[in-house]
Amino acid sequence: MTTLTGLQGKVALVTGGSRGIGAAVSRHLVSLGCRVVIAYRSDHEAADRLAVELAGDSGACTAVQADVADPEAVTALMARAVEVFGGLDILVNCAALGHYRALGKMDAAFIRSILDTNVMGTVLMTEAALPHLPSPGGRIINFASALAYRPIPTSSVYSASKAAVVTLTHAFAKELGPRGITVNAVAPGVIETDMTTKIIEERGEQIIAMTPLARIGQPGDIAGIVGFLASTEAGWVTGRTIIADGGVT
Ligand SMILES: NC(=O)c1ccc[n+]([C@@H]2O[C@H](COP(=O)([O-])OP(=O)(O)OC[C@H]3O[C@@H](n4cnc5c(N)ncnc54)[C@H](OP(=O)(O)O)[C@@H]3O)[C@@H](O)[C@H]2O)c1
């Protein structure tokens, strides 16, 4: 059996790591031998429960509260993350708000909340991680969305925020390539999490019908891609966004 290499003992920080896809990523990275700092914004219970479960006897996981859209909170999060496990090798920018509104129903506060978390949060976290990531060898993995490529009615601002993540990924890869740090993104289609409960309730059958692989994606379908991008085996891949949507796009 072949296994991914280069992950044993590595320190990963997973924003939005407490629930949904981020939780699956945290679980998978721990299973691959990483020590993981889970960052979350408000759901203490979910974050603490997962951190205790993943820490097990080895202590390989901890949870830290921080709003990625708040520059001071990001600085404090990074200081704490680096202190806990003595460094940082892998940054996974998974935290996001997935709210949709139709044209005519949006206001400045709504637009700002999406852009602040999804776009500014990704930039602030990357800036904060840079002094700590190994050069060469550091890994940054961002979260875009298939909706960046095929927006649906009401997803305009969310889709635009994820298109920005695709471009940030490409641009950061060019800036950080000379330092041997790779930057890639994953763009999932619909994955069953709290973010998509309502959509799946309303349109689940339709989504399955338009998906060549004929089911709703699960967080575990995405976690393995992040594990690969974090591994030594993905060392020659940078600036790419991998669409993982069961073949819809
Ligand atoms: N699910 C999908 O179908 C899908 C499809 C395409 C792309 N994606 C992307 O995949 C990623 C994960 O999605 P998901 O469905 O797993 O999301 P989710 O279940 O809604 O979980 C969101 C996570 O992000 C955290 N978070 C939100 N805003 C934050 C902030 N300002 N600061 C820090 N943490 C924050 C939440 O923490 P709290 O719980 O503490 O609030 C939670 O851990 C997101 O980037 C999303 O856009 C998801």
Ligand as a Chemical Component Dictionary entry (heavy atoms), coordinates in Angstrom:
data_LIG
# 
_chem_comp.id                   LIG 
_chem_comp.type                 NON-POLYMER 
_chem_comp.pdbx_formal_charge   0 
_chem_comp.three_letter_code    LIG 
# 
loop_
_chem_comp_atom.comp_id 
_chem_comp_atom.atom_id 
_chem_comp_atom.alt_atom_id 
_chem_comp_atom.type_symbol 
_chem_comp_atom.charge 
_chem_comp_atom.model_Cartn_x 
_chem_comp_atom.model_Cartn_y 
_chem_comp_atom.model_Cartn_z 
_chem_comp_atom.pdbx_ordinal 
LIG N1  N1  N 0  -20.731 22.670 2.239  1  
LIG C1  C1  C 0  -20.661 22.912 0.929  2  
LIG O1  O1  O 0  -21.499 22.476 0.123  3  
LIG C2  C2  C 0  -19.526 23.733 0.380  4  
LIG C3  C3  C 0  -19.440 23.859 -1.022 5  
LIG C4  C4  C 0  -18.412 24.623 -1.545 6  
LIG C5  C5  C 0  -17.486 25.223 -0.725 7  
LIG N2  N2  N 1  -17.609 25.086 0.623  8  
LIG C6  C6  C 0  -16.612 25.750 1.448  9  
LIG O2  O2  O 0  -16.024 24.783 2.319  10 
LIG C7  C7  C 0  -15.679 25.417 3.560  11 
LIG C8  C8  C 0  -16.331 24.676 4.728  12 
LIG O3  O3  O 0  -17.741 24.688 4.521  13 
LIG P1  P1  P 0  -18.748 23.900 5.523  14 
LIG O4  O4  O 0  -19.950 23.580 4.742  15 
LIG O5  O5  O -1 -18.018 22.850 6.231  16 
LIG O6  O6  O 0  -19.110 25.088 6.541  17 
LIG P2  P2  P 0  -19.924 25.049 7.938  18 
LIG O7  O7  O 0  -20.397 23.670 8.231  19 
LIG O8  O8  O 0  -20.907 26.156 7.858  20 
LIG O9  O9  O 0  -18.778 25.422 9.000  21 
LIG C9  C9  C 0  -18.201 26.673 8.927  22 
LIG C10 C10 C 0  -17.010 26.719 9.828  23 
LIG O10 O10 O 0  -16.370 27.994 9.659  24 
LIG C11 C11 C 0  -16.287 28.640 10.918 25 
LIG N3  N3  N 0  -16.383 30.091 10.700 26 
LIG C12 C12 C 0  -17.333 30.771 10.020 27 
LIG N4  N4  N 0  -17.058 32.096 10.026 28 
LIG C13 C13 C 0  -15.912 32.244 10.723 29 
LIG C14 C14 C 0  -15.106 33.344 11.090 30 
LIG N5  N5  N 0  -15.428 34.609 10.732 31 
LIG N6  N6  N 0  -13.979 33.120 11.810 32 
LIG C15 C15 C 0  -13.637 31.866 12.178 33 
LIG N7  N7  N 0  -14.346 30.773 11.864 34 
LIG C16 C16 C 0  -15.476 30.967 11.156 35 
LIG C17 C17 C 0  -17.411 28.060 11.760 36 
LIG O11 O11 O 0  -17.141 28.217 13.129 37 
LIG P3  P3  P 0  -18.389 28.292 14.203 38 
LIG O12 O12 O 0  -19.144 27.022 14.075 39 
LIG O13 O13 O 0  -17.728 28.455 15.514 40 
LIG O14 O14 O 0  -19.210 29.481 13.780 41 
LIG C18 C18 C 0  -17.347 26.596 11.294 42 
LIG O15 O15 O 0  -16.283 25.928 11.942 43 
LIG C19 C19 C 0  -16.124 26.871 3.430  44 
LIG O16 O16 O 0  -15.047 27.647 2.965  45 
LIG C20 C20 C 0  -17.205 26.805 2.359  46 
LIG O17 O17 O 0  -17.390 28.042 1.700  47 
LIG C21 C21 C 0  -18.615 24.362 1.199  48 
# 
loop_
_chem_comp_bond.comp_id 
_chem_comp_bond.atom_id_1 
_chem_comp_bond.atom_id_2 
_chem_comp_bond.value_order 
_chem_comp_bond.pdbx_ordinal 
LIG N1  C1  SING 1  
LIG C1  O1  DOUB 2  
LIG C1  C2  SING 3  
LIG C2  C3  SING 4  
LIG C2  C21 DOUB 5  
LIG C3  C4  DOUB 6  
LIG C4  C5  SING 7  
LIG C5  N2  DOUB 8  
LIG N2  C6  SING 9  
LIG N2  C21 SING 10 
LIG C6  O2  SING 11 
LIG C6  C20 SING 12 
LIG O2  C7  SING 13 
LIG C7  C8  SING 14 
LIG C7  C19 SING 15 
LIG C8  O3  SING 16 
LIG O3  P1  SING 17 
LIG P1  O4  DOUB 18 
LIG P1  O5  SING 19 
LIG P1  O6  SING 20 
LIG O6  P2  SING 21 
LIG P2  O7  DOUB 22 
LIG P2  O8  SING 23 
LIG P2  O9  SING 24 
LIG O9  C9  SING 25 
LIG C9  C10 SING 26 
LIG C10 O10 SING 27 
LIG C10 C18 SING 28 
LIG O10 C11 SING 29 
LIG C11 N3  SING 30 
LIG C11 C17 SING 31 
LIG N3  C12 SING 32 
LIG N3  C16 SING 33 
LIG C12 N4  DOUB 34 
LIG N4  C13 SING 35 
LIG C13 C14 SING 36 
LIG C13 C16 DOUB 37 
LIG C14 N5  SING 38 
LIG C14 N6  DOUB 39 
LIG N6  C15 SING 40 
LIG C15 N7  DOUB 41 
LIG N7  C16 SING 42 
LIG C17 O11 SING 43 
LIG C17 C18 SING 44 
LIG O11 P3  SING 45 
LIG P3  O12 DOUB 46 
LIG P3  O13 SING 47 
LIG P3  O14 SING 48 
LIG C18 O15 SING 49 
LIG C19 O16 SING 50 
LIG C19 C20 SING 51 
LIG C20 O17 SING 52 
# 
